[in-house]
Amino acid sequence: MTQPLDIAVVGATGSVGETLVQILEELDFPVATLHLLASMESAGSSVMFAGKKLKVREVDSFDFAQVKLAFFATAAAVSRSFAGKALQAGCTVIDLSGGLDDALALVPEANAERLDGLALPARIVSPCSAAVALAVALAPLKGLLDIERVQVMAALAVSAQGREAVSELARQTAELLNARPLEPRFFDRQVAFNLLAQVGAADEQGHTAPERRLVSELRVLLGLPELKISVSCVQVPVFFGDSFSVAVQSRHPVDLKAVNQALEAADSVELVERDDYPTPVGDAVGQDVVYVGRVRHGVDEDQQLNLWLTTDNVRKGAALNAVQVAQLLIKQMP
């Protein structure tokens, strides 16, 4: 039996951090002492764990030598400031912020083998929630398809940008439903009852940081560094649950029966029947799987596979993936 570990959760008061703490309890993760950390503004609040209220402390003054494992559910700048200190103190870091570009990106359903022989302590990235969802759905198909290109339209929930974005969508919705003038605050324009064609600022080539991160991480997770991937991220007026329209171009005709069998047998995938389709609100939110539906060829091309995916971006796409990585790691800890 694995010995209980002293663990830190940095960003414990955010939506991902709180969900991570909840999942540690749900999965009966072997926790000896749980240290909850956050910025000075959030320190002093409490989070429930195992029937107790645990006080959140400031990360600035924490000694990471006290713990063997630390989750960073924070902004990238916080990870850059403290993850290195944690590693130097002998603490393995699982980072959810995208702040450790040189670290190992991992989704257990896609590339768990990369942990084999990994020297600890180590820095490991739990990728962006979109990359997690796509890797979970596409990894089972690698042996069936000679993948040439992947095209993705990612419809992203506002919760990916934190609680302030969730509050902004709620406020805008209330303003409009009550026929009051709308003044956008967090977003640069109306997001309620609307679609925003990009998430974040675009670079000189017209691509945003989430789009570039998704391309980079998905190549790593699938072990296909030269894979051609095109991505458009769209901000949708949904609180929780990302959805994706995916077109996979194969060099050979796609056997739909074999694809359905592979998806049905895959871990963390829920294949929806042909005459139905999944939605974030009706299916994905609060669940631990990636829902896959509308499995079909291209309109006039049997070398193309079209899929519709949806998943809980905060739970499955972020917090649960990080804990699943930790479950694999603790098997290698002395």
Disulfide bonds with the S-S distance in Angstrom:
none
